[in-house]
Amino acid sequence: MASEASVGQGHFIFDGCDTVELAKEYGTPLYVVSETAIRERLREVRLSFLEKYPGSYAVYASKAFQTLEMCRIVQSEGLGLDVVSGGELFAAQRSGFPLDRVIFHGNSKTPSELRMAVELGVGRVVVDNLDELAELDRVSLEFGRRTKILFRITPGVDSHTHEFVSTGRIDSKFGIPLDRRVRDSYVGAALSMRGIELLGFHFHVGSQLLENESHLKAVEIAISFMAEVKKAYGFETAELNLGGGFGVRYTDADKPKGLAYFTDEMMAAVTEGCRSLGLALPRIGIEPGRWIVGEAGITLYTVGSVKEIPYVRTYVGIDGGLPDNPRPALYGARHEACIANKYACEPSRRVTIAGKCCESGDILIRDIDLPEMEAGDILAVFTTGAYNHSMASNYNRLPRPAVVMTSKGKTRLSVRRETFEDLVAREL
Ligand SMILES: Cc1ncc(COP(=O)(O)O)c(C=O)c1O
């Protein structure tokens, strides 16, 4: 939740804005994203990482929440951008983002996406497999370029997060395991290619991590891999990207410790590891996504019904759900919420918030204590800034919500609501 959330006339105030008025003005469901909170986080990246560790870089992981406006905010605060598809790259370009500050990711990039990346001159391509490496070399030579790459490695760390957001294990669709045979086929091949300039390695151990142990373990493994590669090929790693994954607060049970808790300890581990193995200190990068935008966003819904099943539970039906926030159905994710127009009222009833889709699994929040509710109330669900708008679908032909940006009491429409016409616009 944005740090400036407060009570005003019994209404929930978010970043200086009355959320009941926002629902009235822009309709629901509505994504409300605080520019104030996003800029606070981006500045924290600058102060506690970029300025503290000269030569380091940070890219914002667009997959968490990407709009043209978000790209421009990120650019204005001096970070780069991580994109993972032609669509995200296109949006970065359309927003005017300097493409040499873009890192192109993905475990299954298509030949046309690789072509686009080379043609637009992205700063780095993070290569995931040998087919991609060969295609990238071919396209780069065709354009007379040498594309700078990092290899995505899987350090074999089992991060303590949901299976679907755990990415650093050996049995993962992402990245390259650090087996010697594999090492030789990748590093050996890249060093012999004229269209490829290998700079180093990248890992991302998982998402929504609240402890730094997986990150630190991965640093240790990556550094010893760098030493092996140096011994075998004389290749000194110039760049090491430590990924993202820094957790945020969804419920009271989550106790996020801040960015420096991860980055300071990882930087110390990199420095010490390189010193003890006689390696030159590489340039270090990070890629936070959720940590930048997660708590900066809320979603507003209108309550349509309150249905009590005696001795079982009370279902509160809302005008959105799974299509605008698939996280609870996908990961069993938990969110907290309030009734925006009864913010001063005490919780008095345990209810289950049900989305409007034809799926029994479309339950937004199971068993939450809220004040007495009725049709027409406005429900505000917290920490929806990351992986909501970017993961939204049109299931059941629900138009995707608008995005309103707030900034200390000011609001502006950033993405308009989809219309029924939009829903059929591609159909012939
Ligand atoms: C390669 C890579 N970098 C960065 C991120 C951002 O992760 P988070 O939003 O948890 O910081 C992801 C998320 O999946 C990723 O796959």
The ligand as a Gaussian input file, in Angstrom:
#p B3LYP/6-31G(d) Opt

LIG

0 1
 C       14.819000     -12.591000     -15.609000
 C       13.948000     -11.875000     -14.648000
 N       14.379000     -10.724000     -14.117000
 C       13.608000     -10.027000     -13.266000
 C       12.364000     -10.470000     -12.891000
 C       11.563000      -9.639000     -11.947000
 O       11.211000     -10.332000     -10.823000
 P       10.530000      -9.560000      -9.602000
 O        9.313000      -8.900000     -10.145000
 O       10.212000     -10.624000      -8.645000
 O       11.523000      -8.591000      -9.095000
 C       11.892000     -11.682000     -13.399000
 C       10.568000     -12.186000     -13.007000
 O       10.080000     -13.199000     -13.407000
 C       12.706000     -12.409000     -14.316000
 O       12.307000     -13.571000     -14.837000

